[in-house]
Amino acid sequence: MKILAIVENTFKEAIRDRILLVLLVIGFIAIGSAKIIKPLALGEEAKIIKDLGLATITLTAVLTTILIGGKLVYKEVEKRTIYIMLAKPVTRYQFIIGKYLGLVLVIFFTITIMTGGYYLMLSLTNTEATLSLLLPILMTFFEVLIIIALALFFSSIATPITASLITFVVYFISNFTRDLKALAQISPSVVVKALANFFYYLLPNLANFNIRNLVIHNAIINPATILLSILYALIYSALVLCFAALIFQRKDF
Amino acid sequence: MVMSRRYLILTLLFLLVLGWFLLYFLQQRIEKTYRRTLRERLVEEMMYFPSGKFLRPVLIEYQDLGADLVWLRAIQYYGHHLMTDRKFEWLGHIFEILTQLDPRFIAAYHFGSIIMAWDARQPKEAIALLRKGARENPLHWQIPFDIGFIYYSRLDDYDAAGYYFLVASKLPNAWNVLERMSAFAYQRGGKTEVSRQIWIDIYNRTNNQAIKNLAERNLQLLQADEDIVFLQSLVNKYRATFKKKPTSLYDLVKAGYLKYLPKDPWGGQYVLRDSIVISPKANRLRSGKY
């Protein structure tokens, strides 16, 4: 119940945030622009409309997470509302979990609305709107679960701008961790090999969640990849949250 | 106080509108100072596009979207040069980037290779692009089929064409006449008929207007070639019968070989030069002068 109250509060606060509104408007404009691009695509309208919509959903969800998540904890400390919160029978880890789930709800809400707009655009442009397109959107949601945990973690140790910046950098690097693996394989140096491998397993492998290309091109997707990636997202997020809670627990207010 | 605030808002709004108009005219003036049009400049930019190897990591998980944008630019580039100088020197570079960003983009291999082989007259580069596509998409019949077609029509390498048609015929959902085409290619026969069948199929299956136009152009050229072969045989017959060269193609009508002179596929006339039948329009098209 205590956690639910924090979730509700976080959700309401984020929904009122103008950043979310701005991102949603930009997202809808981007999806809507597919109608303009259509005549220029020379036979590839369907692919471009689908690609644009899926990429916009991902980008909106990621930016919402980074920009709102970055200030989630810091704002409470700065406004000193954290004292009121912690004076109540709420443990610090409950506070962190509540904040996390609140933002998860916000992202779920954002993705759902954007998906509705996406399917509307598909039908308006007479593009085949299959249910399989929901799969990459689902994977985006699980990808963002990890980014939320990271944003929350950085938010509990840094100012909003720094936290957002670090989260973005980690997001950027985490999209090509496979290059680290390749580096580990080809490098003759033992130290480089060990470091590359260390970071490969330390950083979240966000490329696991990008199956948009496979779905758009009707390529075969191994269900095990999907299930294991979802499990990976849940475990990774839980670990980062534990770490964030641990740091938050030791923090003096 | 309320009045002055209202005036302030109105003044600000007026300044905003005025400022916007000023920017609009300024931008137009800036456009006029450029030597080239915006479209030309956009097309020129293609040569500065970094390689796909660099773009791929920079675009992180938005490579598909990047590929779509390059696709739109590629169409502009092709359209612009098709209408102007017919020089396509950056075509290979553009499609290299495009297929590096989205290696499963079959339409990019198909369109890229067809225009490279026919319009840019770079059949070997087109085949290199398709081979890359085949490595990335080994189960797509369209790619070996396109390789075979380029070997067949542009390079006159019938053994290679036969091999690739056969490979394509074994892949899922392949066009069911491919095995027959392979046999034709190995026998080095029926070139016009096979080419016509392929172009008709390409014309019917594609949604890409540029490919449709190219297919139509090639079908017209094939028709002209067939007419020329037929008319040439009549000219030869005339020479053998009357022991003299016909002065014009009308001599064939006068001799009763033809009821009337056929027109070329573009509505023009076939012409006789030194007893050789030619189509001036087909020659212009083949030399790239539209």
Interface residues (C-beta under 8 A of the other chain):
Chain A: I37 L40 A41 L42 G43 E44 E45 K47 I48 D51 L52 L54 A55 T58 L59 Y171 F172 N175 F176 D179 L206 A207 N210 R212 N213 L214 I216 H217 A219
Chain B: P57 I60 E61 Y62 Q63 D64 L65 A67 D68 W71 L72 I75 D102 R104 F105 I106 A107 F111 T206 N207 N208 Q209 A210 I211
